[in-house]
Amino acid sequence: MDALRQLRNEYRNIMFLSKQRKRLVNKDICLIASNCNGAMILHDLGLQFKSPFVNLWLRPKDFIKLLSSLREYMGYDLKFTTEEGIEYPVGLLKDIKIYFQHYKTEEEAKAKWNERAKRMDYNKLFILFTDRDGCTEQDIVEFDNLPYKNKVIFVNKPHPNIKSAVYIRGFENDGCVGPCMAYKSKISYKKYYDDFDYVEWFNSAEK
């Protein structure tokens, strides 16, 4: 199985990601993502993390609240709290909880947060959201109404009235999108989020 996984990863790099990187014109991207999809996409494209919103996740209502006053919230010092059942660091940006799932210590999480926050360019923002982690229909509507030009929400079913919605097939019976960074099947070299042309999305800012 490890050999098959390695072969698939190599095939993905050679046959898909190399082409994606060649297509990419706009490499100056400040991606604000509600979960790890953003970090994985940036990694696939070989891009530097120009925002601190990577390798972490936020609950939908907190993500929307954060985006409603992004500059204000980014002016607060990141502190930490605890939450029952959560063993990794839980950040607190004023009243917004940030779950640093892929960090071992608060010190590591804060150091990376501060380092990447300094790179943020509010004129280069792209916003990536998903309909999971308790996201409601009202949350989707509120996200769609946020005043950001380049915003996308991955959804598990068509939402024709939501301009920012991107339908990710394969999760129709799950109530929300699943792990979009997972491979679509055991033999596929594509991941679920590859159904969205994120390269064209990033390039659209240059048009």
Summary of the structure (lengths in Angstrom):
residues: 207
radius of gyration: 17.0
end to end distance: 43.5
largest distance: 48.2
contacts: 588
relative contact order: 0.16
helix: 37%
strand: 15%
